[in-house]
Amino acid sequence: MKKILIILFSGVISTTAQTEMSVEDVIKLGLRNNYDIRIARNNAEIAANNRALGTAGFLPALDAGGGYQISRSEQETNSPFSFGNSDNENLTGQIQLSWTLFDGFRMFTERKRFNQLADLGQYQARNVIENTVVAILRAYFDLVQQEQLLDVAANTLAISESRLSKEKVRNELGGASSTDLLNARVSFNNDRAAFLSQQLNVDIARKDLNIILGREPTEPIEVAKNILLIPLEMIYEDILNMALERNSAIVIARQNLSIARQNQYLTRSPLMPRLALNSSYVYGDRTVDSESRGEINTKSTDWAAGLTLSWNLFNGFRNRVDIQNSKIELKNRELALHNEENRLAGLVREKYDNYLKRVELVALEEENVIAAEQNLQLQQDRYQIGTSSSLEFRDAQVNLARASNALIVARYQARISRLEIDQLIGNIVID
């Protein structure tokens, strides 16, 4: 008995020592710490960096180079033009500029495509963040649920402990049979095992929530005591329209379709001519130190600029194949969008009906709990005066525990159903 009281008391002390975290608190913490969210945001930033003009090919390329060379030459000749033995130093430097002025509108198309890819990166990041936030809230509400189930198990155990104590006293006074005492002990042991098992479930739920929040698995955390059901004030048609407009998967599918259109434009750019500007500047400084003529220094600068026009007339029908494939890819993206819209419509119908049934089930389970509480109170009163058997009392106790557990689970499932609807309509807070 003392061990059970210690367990219950220590559980109360450990939870009250922590500050309760609300739904908003865990979302903020998850947005800041969760590894998947941080990776998604980094990927979106990479896509945004590719918006630059240079990435699309609008800006010129400027290259610089240079070199230094030293050499020695030894000669034996009777030619009057020979330098004889000499030391040579050669210093060169050059700058080259190349700039594509026209490439069949490819650079303009690339510019639009990279902008769309950057937007796609944002949409994909939002999708990842939404899924992660939903997973965080699932873990949070699961911990609330498991702790509520632990409270029910603790209350059931306390009742069984009180019953066992009374049966011991009655047995010692000769007012109860050994069978009643043994039944009370079996009930107590079963409830104690259920309580310990539920403690383990709480620990697992707490570990899962900590991990998805990017915290140490064993770090203490306290959550709300109840799961609040948020009323759904929209009709089915409004939910469906909002989902088709704002759902992350739909937005991504639409963006992929736009990118496929740009890719189709890209495949046509090689059919047009290409015009490029090329320019170079070269500087040279050469010194020859010969035994016969002394030091001779030569400096030179060369500059050139020009336009280059090129036009591919035939490349084995590869451009034709690329155009055909881009048309097929565009069709695939259109089919993918239609498929996503159809899938989303089915999900909205399913989740909407599911939510309504879950809310109805919560109301039913609340009635069951009230009836079970009244029945247990009645059986307790009758048990005190000896007009109710221990088995009848136990049945009432078990029925209350089952009804309480069913109500807790029903509220959890109803809240998750509402959460799934919020995700479908793009109503998950990610800022």
MIZANU-244742 format. One record per residue (C-alpha): residue number from 0; residue in three letters; y, x, z. Coordinates in steps of 0.05 Angstrom, whole numbers, plus 5000, padded with zeros to 4 digits. Layout:
N
- NUM/ALA/Y/X/Z .
...
This chain:
431
- 0/MET/5000/5000/5000 .
- 1/LYS/5048/5056/5019 .
- 2/LYS/5036/5091/4953 .
- 3/ILE/5054/5028/4914 .
- 4/LEU/5118/5019/4954 .
- 5/ILE/5136/5092/4942 .
- 6/ILE/5125/5084/4867 .
- 7/LEU/5168/5022/4864 .
- 8/PHE/5223/5052/4907 .
- 9/SER/5224/5118/4869 .
- 10/GLY/5229/5079/4804 .
- 11/VAL/5291/5042/4830 .
- 12/ILE/5323/5107/4854 .
- 13/SER/5312/5143/4787 .
- 14/THR/5341/5087/4745 .
- 15/THR/5402/5072/4788 .
- 16/ALA/5421/5146/4788 .
- 17/GLN/5433/5142/4713 .
- 18/THR/5491/5110/4676 .
- 19/GLU/5470/5051/4635 .
- 20/MET/5476/5062/4559 .
- 21/SER/5497/5002/4518 .
- 22/VAL/5478/4989/4446 .
- 23/GLU/5544/5018/4423 .
- 24/ASP/5532/5080/4465 .
- 25/VAL/5464/5096/4434 .
- 26/ILE/5491/5083/4363 .
- 27/LYS/5549/5132/4375 .
- 28/LEU/5502/5183/4404 .
- 29/GLY/5452/5175/4348 .
- 30/LEU/5506/5181/4294 .
- 31/ARG/5527/5246/4326 .
- 32/ASN/5460/5278/4343 .
- 33/ASN/5405/5249/4299 .
- 34/TYR/5378/5303/4252 .
- 35/ASP/5364/5256/4193 .
- 36/ILE/5435/5230/4196 .
- 37/ARG/5465/5300/4198 .
- 38/ILE/5423/5321/4138 .
- 39/ALA/5442/5259/4099 .
- 40/ARG/5516/5272/4112 .
- 41/ASN/5508/5345/4090 .
- 42/ASN/5475/5323/4025 .
- 43/ALA/5531/5273/4012 .
- 44/GLU/5581/5329/4023 .
- 45/ILE/5545/5373/3972 .
- 46/ALA/5549/5316/3921 .
- 47/ALA/5623/5308/3936 .
- 48/ASN/5635/5382/3925 .
- 49/ASN/5608/5374/3854 .
- 50/ARG/5668/5330/3835 .
- 51/ALA/5708/5393/3817 .
- 52/LEU/5738/5400/3747 .
- 53/GLY/5703/5467/3738 .
- 54/THR/5635/5435/3749 .
- 55/ALA/5647/5388/3691 .
- 56/GLY/5669/5445/3646 .
- 57/PHE/5744/5431/3642 .
- 58/LEU/5767/5499/3667 .
- 59/PRO/5761/5566/3630 .
- 60/ALA/5717/5624/3650 .
- 61/LEU/5751/5691/3664 .
- 62/ASP/5710/5755/3670 .
- 63/ALA/5734/5824/3689 .
- 64/GLY/5697/5889/3682 .
- 65/GLY/5708/5963/3683 .
- 66/GLY/5675/6030/3685 .
- 67/TYR/5685/6103/3699 .
- 68/GLN/5645/6160/3667 .
- 69/ILE/5647/6235/3674 .
- 70/SER/5610/6285/3631 .
- 71/ARG/5609/6359/3611 .
- 72/SER/5596/6387/3542 .
- 73/GLU/5578/6460/3526 .
- 74/GLN/5581/6482/3454 .
- 75/GLU/5573/6547/3415 .
- 76/THR/5600/6543/3344 .
- 77/ASN/5647/6580/3297 .
- 78/SER/5679/6515/3274 .
- 79/PRO/5755/6515/3282 .
- 80/PHE/5752/6441/3301 .
- 81/SER/5707/6450/3361 .
- 82/PHE/5732/6438/3431 .
- 83/GLY/5683/6488/3459 .
- 84/ASN/5661/6475/3530 .
- 85/SER/5696/6413/3558 .
- 86/ASP/5698/6363/3615 .
- 87/ASN/5705/6290/3597 .
- 88/GLU/5730/6232/3640 .
- 89/ASN/5730/6161/3612 .
- 90/LEU/5761/6101/3648 .
- 91/THR/5756/6031/3619 .
- 92/GLY/5775/5962/3641 .
- 93/GLN/5772/5894/3607 .
- 94/ILE/5786/5821/3618 .
- 95/GLN/5754/5766/3577 .
- 96/LEU/5774/5693/3574 .
- 97/SER/5731/5637/3545 .
- 98/TRP/5752/5564/3546 .
- 99/THR/5717/5506/3514 .
- 100/LEU/5771/5460/3485 .
- 101/PHE/5725/5407/3457 .
- 102/ASP/5650/5396/3465 .
- 103/GLY/5639/5326/3437 .
- 104/PHE/5671/5293/3499 .
- 105/ARG/5615/5322/3542 .
- 106/MET/5662/5349/3595 .
- 107/PHE/5695/5280/3603 .
- 108/THR/5627/5247/3610 .
- 109/GLU/5604/5300/3659 .
- 110/ARG/5666/5288/3700 .
- 111/LYS/5650/5214/3706 .
- 112/ARG/5577/5229/3719 .
- 113/PHE/5592/5278/3776 .
- 114/ASN/5639/5226/3807 .
- 115/GLN/5584/5175/3803 .
- 116/LEU/5534/5224/3833 .
- 117/ALA/5583/5237/3890 .
- 118/ASP/5587/5162/3902 .
- 119/LEU/5511/5158/3897 .
- 120/GLY/5507/5212/3950 .
- 121/GLN/5550/5170/3996 .
- 122/TYR/5508/5108/3983 .
- 123/GLN/5444/5146/3995 .
- 124/ALA/5472/5175/4059 .
- 125/ARG/5492/5106/4082 .
- 126/ASN/5422/5081/4067 .
- 127/VAL/5391/5137/4109 .
- 128/ILE/5441/5125/4165 .
- 129/GLU/5428/5050/4164 .
- 130/ASN/5353/5061/4168 .
- 131/THR/5362/5110/4224 .
- 132/VAL/5409/5065/4263 .
- 133/VAL/5359/5009/4256 .
- 134/ALA/5304/5055/4281 .
- 135/ILE/5349/5075/4340 .
- 136/LEU/5362/5002/4358 .
- 137/ARG/5288/4986/4352 .
- 138/ALA/5272/5043/4400 .
- 139/TYR/5328/5020/4447 .
- 140/PHE/5306/4948/4449 .
- 141/ASP/5234/4969/4457 .
- 142/LEU/5253/5009/4519 .
- 143/VAL/5290/4948/4546 .
- 144/GLN/5228/4906/4531 .
- 145/GLN/5180/4956/4564 .
- 146/GLU/5224/4960/4627 .
- 147/GLN/5226/4884/4631 .
- 148/LEU/5151/4882/4625 .
- 149/LEU/5148/4934/4680 .
- 150/ASP/5190/4889/4725 .
- 151/VAL/5141/4832/4712 .
- 152/ALA/5082/4878/4728 .
- 153/ALA/5117/4901/4792 .
- 154/ASN/5131/4829/4814 .
- 155/THR/5059/4809/4800 .
- 156/LEU/5034/4869/4839 .
- 157/ALA/5079/4852/4898 .
- 158/ILE/5051/4781/4900 .
- 159/SER/4980/4808/4897 .
- 160/GLU/4996/4857/4952 .
- 161/SER/5023/4801/4996 .
- 162/ARG/4962/4758/4981 .
- 163/LEU/4915/4815/4998 .
- 164/SER/4950/4827/5064 .
- 165/LYS/4945/4754/5083 .
- 166/GLU/4871/4750/5064 .
- 167/LYS/4858/4811/5108 .
- 168/VAL/4891/4777/5167 .
- 169/ARG/4856/4711/5154 .
- 170/ASN/4789/4746/5146 .
- 171/GLU/4799/4783/5212 .
- 172/LEU/4815/4717/5246 .
- 173/GLY/4755/4683/5214 .
- 174/GLY/4797/4636/5172 .
- 175/ALA/4777/4666/5103 .
- 176/SER/4712/4685/5072 .
- 177/SER/4694/4754/5047 .
- 178/THR/4694/4726/4977 .
- 179/ASP/4768/4708/4981 .
- 180/LEU/4783/4777/5008 .
- 181/LEU/4744/4812/4953 .
- 182/ASN/4777/4768/4900 .
- 183/ALA/4846/4786/4928 .
- 184/ARG/4828/4861/4927 .
- 185/VAL/4802/4857/4855 .
- 186/SER/4866/4821/4834 .
- 187/PHE/4908/4873/4869 .
- 188/ASN/4871/4931/4837 .
- 189/ASN/4877/4899/4768 .
- 190/ASP/4951/4888/4777 .
- 191/ARG/4960/4958/4802 .
- 192/ALA/4925/4985/4740 .
- 193/ALA/4969/4941/4696 .
- 194/PHE/5031/4967/4732 .
- 195/LEU/5011/5040/4722 .
- 196/SER/4994/5027/4649 .
- 197/GLN/5062/4994/4639 .
- 198/GLN/5096/5054/4671 .
- 199/LEU/5064/5097/4618 .
- 200/ASN/5090/5050/4564 .
- 201/VAL/5160/5057/4592 .
- 202/ASP/5155/5133/4592 .
- 203/ILE/5131/5132/4519 .
- 204/ALA/5188/5085/4498 .
- 205/ARG/5239/5129/4534 .
- 206/LYS/5211/5191/4500 .
- 207/ASP/5215/5158/4431 .
- 208/LEU/5287/5137/4442 .
- 209/ASN/5308/5206/4466 .
- 210/ILE/5276/5239/4406 .
- 211/ILE/5310/5194/4355 .
- 212/LEU/5376/5206/4391 .
- 213/GLY/5366/5281/4384 .
- 214/ARG/5358/5292/4459 .
- 215/GLU/5304/5325/4501 .
- 216/PRO/5243/5279/4504 .
- 217/THR/5241/5278/4580 .
- 218/GLU/5316/5268/4591 .
- 219/PRO/5330/5208/4636 .
- 220/ILE/5362/5148/4603 .
- 221/GLU/5377/5078/4628 .
- 222/VAL/5386/5018/4582 .
- 223/ALA/5410/4946/4589 .
- 224/LYS/5368/4899/4631 .
- 225/ASN/5367/4842/4581 .
- 226/ILE/5362/4832/4506 .
- 227/LEU/5418/4787/4483 .
- 228/LEU/5405/4742/4423 .
- 229/ILE/5464/4739/4374 .
- 230/PRO/5471/4671/4340 .
- 231/LEU/5464/4671/4265 .
- 232/GLU/5524/4632/4239 .
- 233/MET/5510/4638/4165 .
- 234/ILE/5467/4594/4121 .
- 235/TYR/5413/4623/4076 .
- 236/GLU/5454/4621/4012 .
- 237/ASP/5511/4661/4044 .
- 238/ILE/5461/4712/4071 .
- 239/LEU/5429/4720/4003 .
- 240/ASN/5496/4729/3967 .
- 241/MET/5519/4780/4017 .
- 242/ALA/5454/4818/4012 .
- 243/LEU/5458/4820/3936 .
- 244/GLU/5528/4848/3941 .
- 245/ARG/5524/4897/3999 .
- 246/ASN/5452/4917/4010 .
- 247/SER/5445/4993/4006 .
- 248/ALA/5383/4992/3961 .
- 249/ILE/5419/4946/3912 .
- 250/VAL/5482/4989/3912 .
- 251/ILE/5440/5051/3899 .
- 252/ALA/5403/5016/3842 .
- 253/ARG/5469/4996/3810 .
- 254/GLN/5496/5066/3816 .
- 255/ASN/5433/5095/3784 .
- 256/LEU/5443/5047/3727 .
- 257/SER/5515/5072/3717 .
- 258/ILE/5491/5144/3719 .
- 259/ALA/5438/5128/3666 .
- 260/ARG/5494/5102/3621 .
- 261/GLN/5532/5166/3629 .
- 262/ASN/5469/5206/3614 .
- 263/GLN/5462/5167/3549 .
- 264/TYR/5533/5187/3529 .
- 265/LEU/5516/5259/3545 .
- 266/THR/5458/5260/3496 .
- 267/ARG/5506/5242/3439 .
- 268/SER/5555/5299/3452 .
- 269/PRO/5513/5353/3416 .
- 270/LEU/5521/5312/3351 .
- 271/MET/5595/5331/3350 .
- 272/PRO/5628/5400/3337 .
- 273/ARG/5647/5449/3391 .
- 274/LEU/5714/5485/3394 .
- 275/ALA/5725/5544/3440 .
- 276/LEU/5782/5593/3454 .
- 277/ASN/5763/5666/3465 .
- 278/SER/5810/5722/3486 .
- 279/SER/5801/5793/3511 .
- 280/TYR/5842/5851/3536 .
- 281/VAL/5813/5922/3540 .
- 282/TYR/5846/5983/3571 .
- 283/GLY/5819/6054/3561 .
- 284/ASP/5839/6121/3590 .
- 285/ARG/5802/6183/3566 .
- 286/THR/5815/6255/3587 .
- 287/VAL/5782/6316/3554 .
- 288/ASP/5792/6384/3587 .
- 289/SER/5769/6438/3538 .
- 290/GLU/5770/6513/3542 .
- 291/SER/5799/6521/3473 .
- 292/ARG/5852/6467/3471 .
- 293/GLY/5867/6450/3543 .
- 294/GLU/5873/6379/3569 .
- 295/ILE/5878/6322/3520 .
- 296/ASN/5892/6252/3546 .
- 297/THR/5883/6188/3505 .
- 298/LYS/5903/6118/3529 .
- 299/SER/5890/6055/3490 .
- 300/THR/5899/5980/3499 .
- 301/ASP/5866/5927/3455 .
- 302/TRP/5880/5852/3455 .
- 303/ALA/5847/5797/3415 .
- 304/ALA/5847/5722/3414 .
- 305/GLY/5814/5670/3369 .
- 306/LEU/5783/5602/3361 .
- 307/THR/5710/5590/3350 .
- 308/LEU/5684/5527/3317 .
- 309/SER/5609/5512/3318 .
- 310/TRP/5570/5451/3296 .
- 311/ASN/5496/5444/3301 .
- 312/LEU/5469/5411/3239 .
- 313/PHE/5395/5410/3255 .
- 314/ASN/5353/5429/3316 .
- 315/GLY/5285/5400/3301 .
- 316/PHE/5304/5328/3320 .
- 317/ARG/5312/5346/3393 .
- 318/ASN/5378/5309/3398 .
- 319/ARG/5345/5248/3369 .
- 320/VAL/5289/5252/3421 .
- 321/ASP/5340/5260/3477 .
- 322/ILE/5378/5199/3454 .
- 323/GLN/5314/5158/3451 .
- 324/ASN/5292/5180/3520 .
- 325/SER/5361/5164/3549 .
- 326/LYS/5355/5093/3522 .
- 327/ILE/5287/5086/3555 .
- 328/GLU/5314/5113/3620 .
- 329/LEU/5372/5064/3617 .
- 330/LYS/5322/5007/3607 .
- 331/ASN/5281/5032/3666 .
- 332/ARG/5343/5032/3711 .
- 333/GLU/5359/4961/3689 .
- 334/LEU/5287/4940/3706 .
- 335/ALA/5291/4976/3773 .
- 336/LEU/5355/4938/3790 .
- 337/HIS/5324/4871/3772 .
- 338/ASN/5262/4888/3812 .
- 339/GLU/5305/4907/3873 .
- 340/GLU/5344/4842/3868 .
- 341/ASN/5280/4802/3864 .
- 342/ARG/5249/4840/3922 .
- 343/LEU/5312/4832/3964 .
- 344/ALA/5314/4757/3951 .
- 345/GLY/5243/4752/3977 .
- 346/LEU/5259/4794/4039 .
- 347/VAL/5320/4751/4055 .
- 348/ARG/5279/4688/4052 .
- 349/GLU/5224/4719/4095 .
- 350/LYS/5270/4748/4148 .
- 351/TYR/5313/4686/4151 .
- 352/ASP/5253/4640/4163 .
- 353/ASN/5223/4691/4211 .
- 354/TYR/5287/4693/4252 .
- 355/LEU/5291/4617/4258 .
- 356/LYS/5218/4614/4281 .
- 357/ARG/5229/4670/4331 .
- 358/VAL/5289/4635/4362 .
- 359/GLU/5249/4570/4366 .
- 360/LEU/5193/4609/4399 .
- 361/VAL/5241/4638/4451 .
- 362/ALA/5263/4568/4471 .
- 363/LEU/5190/4547/4478 .
- 364/GLU/5172/4608/4520 .
- 365/GLU/5231/4596/4565 .
- 366/GLU/5204/4527/4580 .
- 367/ASN/5136/4557/4594 .
- 368/VAL/5165/4606/4644 .
- 369/ILE/5202/4551/4681 .
- 370/ALA/5138/4510/4685 .
- 371/ALA/5097/4570/4706 .
- 372/GLU/5147/4588/4761 .
- 373/GLN/5145/4517/4788 .
- 374/ASN/5069/4517/4786 .
- 375/LEU/5065/4583/4823 .
- 376/GLN/5113/4560/4876 .
- 377/LEU/5072/4496/4885 .
- 378/GLN/5007/4536/4890 .
- 379/GLN/5039/4584/4940 .
- 380/ASP/5060/4527/4985 .
- 381/ARG/4991/4495/4980 .
- 382/TYR/4957/4562/4991 .
- 383/GLN/4997/4573/5055 .
- 384/ILE/4971/4508/5085 .
- 385/GLY/4901/4518/5058 .
- 386/THR/4899/4461/5007 .
- 387/SER/4894/4508/4948 .
- 388/SER/4840/4559/4934 .
- 389/SER/4852/4633/4920 .
- 390/LEU/4828/4624/4849 .
- 391/GLU/4878/4568/4836 .
- 392/PHE/4933/4612/4865 .
- 393/ARG/4910/4670/4821 .
- 394/ASP/4909/4627/4759 .
- 395/ALA/4981/4606/4772 .
- 396/GLN/5001/4678/4784 .
- 397/VAL/4968/4702/4719 .
- 398/ASN/4999/4644/4680 .
- 399/LEU/5068/4663/4704 .
- 400/ALA/5057/4736/4685 .
- 401/ARG/5032/4717/4616 .
- 402/ALA/5090/4668/4605 .
- 403/SER/5141/4720/4628 .
- 404/ASN/5111/4773/4583 .
- 405/ALA/5109/4725/4524 .
- 406/LEU/5182/4708/4535 .
- 407/ILE/5202/4782/4537 .
- 408/VAL/5164/4797/4474 .
- 409/ALA/5192/4735/4439 .
- 410/ARG/5263/4756/4455 .
- 411/TYR/5249/4827/4430 .
- 412/GLN/5220/4801/4365 .
- 413/ALA/5277/4753/4355 .
- 414/ARG/5328/4808/4365 .
- 415/ILE/5291/4853/4316 .
- 416/SER/5290/4797/4265 .
- 417/ARG/5365/4790/4271 .
- 418/LEU/5372/4865/4265 .
- 419/GLU/5332/4864/4200 .
- 420/ILE/5378/4810/4172 .
- 421/ASP/5439/4852/4190 .
- 422/GLN/5409/4910/4153 .
- 423/LEU/5394/4868/4091 .
- 424/ILE/5466/4845/4086 .
- 425/GLY/5495/4914/4099 .
- 426/ASN/5523/4895/4167 .
- 427/ILE/5499/4956/4206 .
- 428/VAL/5555/4996/4238 .
- 429/ILE/5551/5069/4216 .
- 430/ASP/5621/5095/4233 .
